[in-house]
């Protein structure tokens, strides 16, 4: 599998996620399309989605519903595409969206493996391959980035780091799309900065590729620890996304976080 094949599959998946064409991400101009969640979209996308911005570094592709299409069109014509994901420009957008009952919700950076850099990384602990049945007793808070109880049917493969019989680190992947599996990783606090996270992440990425799937990794841009792990593990920044949702949904999320 080459880097060119990986990016081709990723852009085809992103096109399915928002309702555009894969070639739209390579245009020198911004592209606006009607938002349409494809039947093979990544499984963690949940409607209602008012708009979604996606950039692979060439332009901005904005998929939008009719209710905010004029705002989106004006916004992306005002600013350089990469500034559309930043403050202070986002304040302009959010103020306009509030009048239509919406807010900026999610922002994330996504990573893909660079096959010229991806390799096995060692650590001083035992590493074991885990299958779906091995996760059943592991749906605990300390492993919540690696596996998700609400979508446990998607947790398909993992690597665990052990000190004796004690699980000290876990990387697992979720089959979020037909050809793309997302990696999440957790390491117990007292075992961090020992090379465990990168060893598990890189090793799991290689296992995913052996199964003819594309591993991908997601992080908030401000989560420096996670970003460093992605880069150390052989991943590189590939695309960014920003999602707009109704005010009620965003406010409910903030209430849950406070609880």
Backbone torsions as a table, in degrees:
resi	resn	phi	psi	omega
1	UNK	NA	131.2	-178.0
2	UNK	-103.1	165.3	175.8
3	UNK	-62.0	-34.1	179.1
4	UNK	-66.0	-40.6	178.0
5	UNK	-66.4	-38.1	-179.7
6	UNK	-64.3	-47.5	-178.5
7	UNK	-67.7	-31.7	177.5
8	UNK	-63.4	-45.6	179.7
9	UNK	-66.3	-39.6	-179.3
10	UNK	-63.8	-44.8	-179.0
11	UNK	-69.5	-33.6	175.3
12	UNK	-64.5	-37.9	177.9
13	UNK	-68.0	-43.6	177.9
14	UNK	-61.1	-37.0	176.9
15	UNK	-63.3	-40.4	177.4
16	UNK	-65.7	-32.5	-177.1
17	UNK	-69.6	-29.6	-173.2
18	UNK	-124.2	-12.8	176.2
19	UNK	97.3	27.5	176.9
20	UNK	-113.6	-168.0	174.6
21	UNK	-104.1	148.1	-179.1
22	UNK	-59.0	-35.8	-178.6
23	UNK	-68.2	-17.2	178.2
24	UNK	-60.3	-29.9	-177.5
25	UNK	-74.1	-10.8	-178.8
26	UNK	-107.5	4.9	179.3
27	UNK	-71.5	153.9	175.2
28	UNK	-84.9	-6.3	179.5
29	UNK	-116.6	153.6	174.4
30	UNK	-67.0	150.7	-176.7
31	UNK	-128.1	134.7	175.5
32	UNK	-120.0	130.1	-180.0
33	UNK	-134.3	158.7	172.6
34	UNK	-66.5	134.6	-179.7
35	UNK	-68.9	132.3	176.3
36	UNK	-147.4	116.2	177.9
37	UNK	-80.1	112.0	-176.3
38	UNK	-69.1	158.8	-179.1
39	UNK	-66.1	-21.2	177.6
40	UNK	-109.0	25.5	177.1
41	UNK	-66.2	158.8	176.9
42	UNK	-56.4	139.9	-166.6
43	UNK	-71.5	-14.6	-179.4
44	UNK	-88.3	-3.9	174.4
45	UNK	-73.8	129.7	179.9
46	UNK	-127.6	127.0	174.5
47	UNK	-78.5	154.4	8.9
48	UNK	-78.8	138.6	171.5
49	UNK	-122.5	117.9	-177.6
50	UNK	-79.0	-37.8	177.5
51	UNK	-162.7	156.6	176.2
52	UNK	-142.3	129.3	176.8
53	UNK	-101.8	135.6	177.3
54	UNK	-135.8	134.9	176.1
55	UNK	-138.1	130.0	172.7
56	UNK	-100.4	16.2	174.8
57	UNK	98.3	-3.3	179.2
58	UNK	-102.5	-34.7	-176.1
59	UNK	-163.2	-168.3	174.9
60	UNK	-122.4	128.2	173.0
61	UNK	-106.8	119.2	-178.9
62	UNK	-112.5	120.8	174.4
63	UNK	-104.5	125.0	-170.4
64	UNK	-141.3	149.9	171.4
65	UNK	-80.1	165.8	-176.2
66	UNK	-61.8	-34.0	-171.7
67	UNK	-62.5	-27.0	-179.3
68	UNK	-122.6	12.0	-174.1
69	UNK	-60.9	-38.6	179.9
70	UNK	-66.1	-39.9	177.2
71	UNK	-62.4	-45.4	-178.6
72	UNK	-63.3	-44.8	179.4
73	UNK	-58.9	-46.0	-179.8
74	UNK	-65.3	-41.0	-177.0
75	UNK	-61.4	-50.2	-174.9
76	UNK	-74.7	-12.9	175.3
77	UNK	-87.2	-15.5	-176.9
78	UNK	-84.5	-32.0	-169.0
79	UNK	-127.9	154.3	171.8
80	UNK	-57.9	142.3	-168.3
81	UNK	-56.1	-37.8	-177.6
82	UNK	-75.6	-19.8	175.1
83	UNK	-78.3	-12.6	178.4
84	UNK	-69.6	-12.1	178.8
85	UNK	-101.5	10.7	-171.9
86	UNK	-127.6	155.2	163.8
87	UNK	-81.4	152.7	7.3
88	UNK	-83.0	-6.1	-175.8
89	UNK	-61.1	-35.5	-179.5
90	UNK	-61.1	-27.2	177.6
91	UNK	-63.7	-40.1	176.4
92	UNK	-58.0	-48.8	-178.4
93	UNK	-62.7	-47.5	-175.0
94	UNK	-64.6	-37.7	178.6
95	UNK	-63.0	-39.0	177.2
96	UNK	-68.3	-40.4	-177.9
97	UNK	-66.4	-35.4	-179.0
98	UNK	-57.7	-35.5	179.5
99	UNK	-67.9	-18.4	178.6
100	UNK	-105.0	9.3	176.4
101	UNK	80.3	26.6	-177.7
102	UNK	-134.4	164.3	176.8
103	UNK	-144.1	158.0	167.4
104	UNK	-65.9	132.7	-175.4
105	UNK	-114.0	-80.7	-174.8
106	UNK	-98.1	144.9	168.7
107	UNK	-137.3	134.0	-178.0
108	UNK	-154.1	154.1	174.7
109	UNK	-112.9	136.5	-177.2
110	UNK	-115.3	147.4	-176.1
111	UNK	-125.3	145.0	174.5
112	UNK	-122.9	154.1	179.8
113	UNK	-71.6	142.4	169.5
114	UNK	-98.3	109.4	-172.7
115	UNK	-66.9	-15.2	175.9
116	UNK	-80.9	-13.3	-179.6
117	UNK	-114.1	-23.7	-176.4
118	UNK	-68.6	126.8	179.8
119	UNK	-158.6	165.5	176.4
120	UNK	-67.0	136.8	177.2
121	UNK	-121.3	129.9	-175.3
122	UNK	-88.3	156.3	169.1
123	UNK	-143.8	167.5	-173.0
124	UNK	-88.4	36.3	180.0
125	UNK	-138.3	159.4	179.1
126	UNK	-73.5	135.4	179.2
127	UNK	-115.5	130.4	-179.6
128	UNK	-127.5	139.7	175.8
129	UNK	-76.8	133.8	-178.7
130	UNK	-119.5	138.9	176.0
131	UNK	-104.0	176.2	-174.6
132	UNK	-55.1	-40.5	-178.1
133	UNK	-66.9	-20.6	-179.7
134	UNK	-77.4	-11.9	-176.4
135	UNK	-86.3	-12.1	-167.4
136	UNK	-55.8	-36.8	-178.5
137	UNK	-93.5	6.2	-172.6
138	UNK	-106.4	6.8	179.9
139	UNK	-80.6	77.0	-175.9
140	UNK	-127.7	159.0	-177.5
141	UNK	-54.7	-34.9	-176.2
142	UNK	-69.7	-13.9	-179.3
143	UNK	-117.9	23.9	-172.3
144	UNK	-73.9	-18.1	174.7
145	UNK	-82.2	-25.9	-176.8
146	UNK	-86.6	-40.3	-178.2
147	UNK	-134.8	156.5	-175.0
148	UNK	-131.9	117.8	-176.9
149	UNK	-64.1	-32.1	-179.2
150	UNK	-67.9	-20.2	-179.8
151	UNK	-133.0	41.9	-172.7
152	UNK	-61.7	-24.5	179.1
153	UNK	-65.4	-17.5	179.9
154	UNK	-92.1	-13.2	179.7
155	UNK	-77.4	105.3	-166.5
156	UNK	-110.5	-22.6	-172.8
157	UNK	-159.2	148.6	179.3
158	UNK	-158.6	170.8	171.4
159	UNK	-128.6	133.5	177.7
160	UNK	-115.9	139.7	174.2
161	UNK	-102.2	132.9	-174.0
162	UNK	-127.0	142.3	165.7
163	UNK	-111.5	102.3	-169.4
164	UNK	66.5	-123.9	177.5
165	UNK	-97.0	3.9	-175.7
166	UNK	-92.5	124.1	174.8
167	UNK	-75.7	120.6	-176.6
168	UNK	-115.6	-12.9	178.5
169	UNK	-155.2	144.9	-178.3
170	UNK	-144.0	127.0	168.5
171	UNK	-117.8	133.4	179.2
172	UNK	-141.6	162.9	-179.3
173	UNK	-127.1	146.2	179.3
174	UNK	-108.2	130.4	-179.5
175	UNK	-78.6	72.2	-173.5
176	UNK	-75.9	-16.9	177.1
177	UNK	-148.6	165.5	-175.6
178	UNK	-58.2	-39.4	-175.6
179	UNK	-115.2	1.6	-175.7
180	UNK	-132.3	126.0	-179.8
181	UNK	-115.4	130.4	-176.2
182	UNK	-93.2	132.6	-179.2
183	UNK	-95.5	135.1	169.6
184	UNK	-128.1	152.5	-174.7
185	UNK	-143.9	143.7	175.0
186	UNK	-136.6	142.3	173.5
187	UNK	-133.2	135.1	178.2
188	UNK	-57.6	139.6	-173.2
189	UNK	-50.6	-40.8	-175.7
190	UNK	-74.1	-6.1	-179.5
191	UNK	-113.4	9.0	-179.3
192	UNK	-75.7	162.1	-178.6
193	UNK	64.1	32.8	176.8
194	UNK	-122.0	13.6	178.3
195	UNK	81.0	8.9	-176.3
196	UNK	-72.0	-48.4	-176.3
197	UNK	-59.4	-46.1	-178.6
198	UNK	-68.6	-36.4	177.4
199	UNK	-62.6	-44.2	179.9
200	UNK	-68.9	-42.8	-177.4
201	UNK	-64.8	-48.2	-179.8
202	UNK	-65.1	-42.8	-179.7
203	UNK	-63.1	-41.5	179.4
204	UNK	-68.6	-38.2	177.2
205	UNK	-58.0	-42.2	178.9
206	UNK	-65.5	-38.4	177.9
207	UNK	-65.4	-38.3	178.8
208	UNK	-64.8	-44.2	179.3
209	UNK	-63.1	-35.6	176.2
210	UNK	-58.4	-27.2	-179.2
211	UNK	-93.9	14.0	177.1
212	UNK	62.2	34.1	173.8
213	UNK	-117.5	161.1	179.7
214	UNK	-100.3	119.4	173.3
215	UNK	-78.2	141.2	171.3
216	UNK	-138.8	162.6	-169.6
217	UNK	-139.1	139.0	-177.1
218	UNK	-126.2	143.1	179.0
219	UNK	-152.8	149.1	165.4
220	UNK	-66.9	141.4	-177.5
221	UNK	-61.1	-25.7	-177.5
222	UNK	-85.5	-7.0	179.3
223	UNK	-85.6	79.5	-172.9
224	UNK	-59.4	-39.1	179.7
225	UNK	-59.9	-42.9	179.9
226	UNK	-69.4	-40.6	178.7
227	UNK	-61.8	-44.2	178.8
228	UNK	-60.9	-39.2	179.4
229	UNK	-64.5	-42.8	179.4
230	UNK	-58.0	-48.3	-177.0
231	UNK	-66.5	-43.7	179.2
232	UNK	-62.3	-31.5	-176.2
233	UNK	-81.9	-3.9	178.5
234	UNK	101.5	15.2	177.2
235	UNK	-100.8	156.9	177.5
236	UNK	-133.5	151.4	176.7
237	UNK	-58.7	134.8	-176.9
238	UNK	-122.6	-45.6	179.2
239	UNK	-154.6	163.4	177.3
240	UNK	-127.4	154.7	179.6
241	UNK	-137.7	151.3	171.8
242	UNK	-141.9	129.8	-174.4
243	UNK	-116.7	138.0	177.6
244	UNK	-110.1	131.3	-178.7
245	UNK	-134.4	166.6	176.6
246	UNK	-59.3	149.0	-178.2
247	UNK	-54.0	-42.6	-175.9
248	UNK	-59.3	-37.4	-179.5
249	UNK	-70.0	-44.6	179.2
250	UNK	-62.9	-43.7	-179.4
251	UNK	-65.2	-37.7	177.3
252	UNK	-63.7	-38.3	177.8
253	UNK	-63.2	-40.3	179.3
254	UNK	-66.6	-35.0	176.5
255	UNK	-64.9	-42.9	179.9
256	UNK	-63.4	-39.2	-179.8
257	UNK	-65.4	-37.4	178.5
258	UNK	-65.5	-36.9	179.3
259	UNK	-68.7	NA	NA
